[in-house]
């Protein structure tokens, strides 16, 4: 280490409603601390960043926008230069709300511990392997948490997340998900209309997340193998979990929402590497297709791809007995024709509601759908890797994890995957790879 909604208010409740409730809640206690400490935005809420990539930097700006009493006071990342660069950027954007001194800039695998010790609210958006551990550590320490998707990359991580969500409920702490679709008011109204019968019975759902690879960067001279993999973590399975839980999880969460949080009973998947095979793309697949079957007979057809030069599409289309609906397009057509005309920034709204909930003492806990939707993604990813059908029962009984365990990772360790003689990294072989 180097220094330098479910439970509580729903996402549909407005910030004003939360703030109106804060006066009545001011005399109650949370973790032995008077809620009046946080009342009305007049007192400081200390915010810390675990991860200094683009997503956590965006979350920090949104958190500071959400609450005038929020102050960014601590930051960590594997790389100190990234910490200081993002501190400069945020200082330019948010001025006096950024008060991170050199003693509260941390680098290395243990930096998260020091951030958690320094703050009231923890923003977690680093390599997804560590999301369950870092969220659990923060909740145990009595801190409110925002954690980006995916909320784990393997069954062992999701089990820890489930325990963390229950602990957050007991402690009266916010646990807010980066599955931002649930905070989009247009998506919410579309889903509600589906639930009200606007397209009849749901028959099938098609989910697409098709685009080029995540940011591909050249390997900087002097980086160790561990540092290189951490610098491009989306391209390594042991850090990111690959593209079904990493990206398609948004789509799968919307599908679960449409189906009233139903889970699939089984799935089968296809995947591999077709063209993104150079060493710079690590050891992830570049295409996946997963078919999920639900107990009521609804089929979810889910596709994701990270290949250059191909057709791109990001969509969630629900097929009903009386029409169709586009969740991302906020549109329904068929026997009923409707289109949402509003505007919403769900990334900002999730922070608006979280900070309002902290002030009011009425915490948001998204833990249930965080764990469920992420496990649906993991289920599909493992099916693609192994070529086997995977059932919901089996994935939830599994304790599989991508080694090493998050708590065993440390500065200077050997990474669990190495390049072969040709410089490329080995990938799973469907039909041969075994996981659960």
Secondary structure, DSSP 8 states (H G I E B T S, - for coil): -EE--BSSS-TTS-HHHHHHHHHHHTTSEETTEEGGGGGGGTS-EEEEEE--SHHHHHHHHHHHHH-TTEEEEEEEES-HHHHHHHHHHHHHHHGGGB---GGGEEESTTHHHHHHHH-SEEEE-S-GGGHHHHHHHHHHTT-EEEE-S-S-SSHHHHHHHHHHHHHHHHHT--EEES-GGGG-HHHHHHHHHHHTTTT-SEEEEEEEEEES-S------TT--HHHHHHHTGGG-HHHH--HIIIIIHHHHHHHHHHTTT--EEEEEEEEE-SS--SGGGTT--SEEEEEEEETTS-EEEEEEEE-TTS--EEEEEEEETTEEEETTTTEEEESS-EE------HHHHHHHHHHHHHHHT---B-HHHHHHHHHHHHHHHHHHHH-S-EEHHHHHH-----SS-GGG--TT---S--B-TTS-B----TTT----
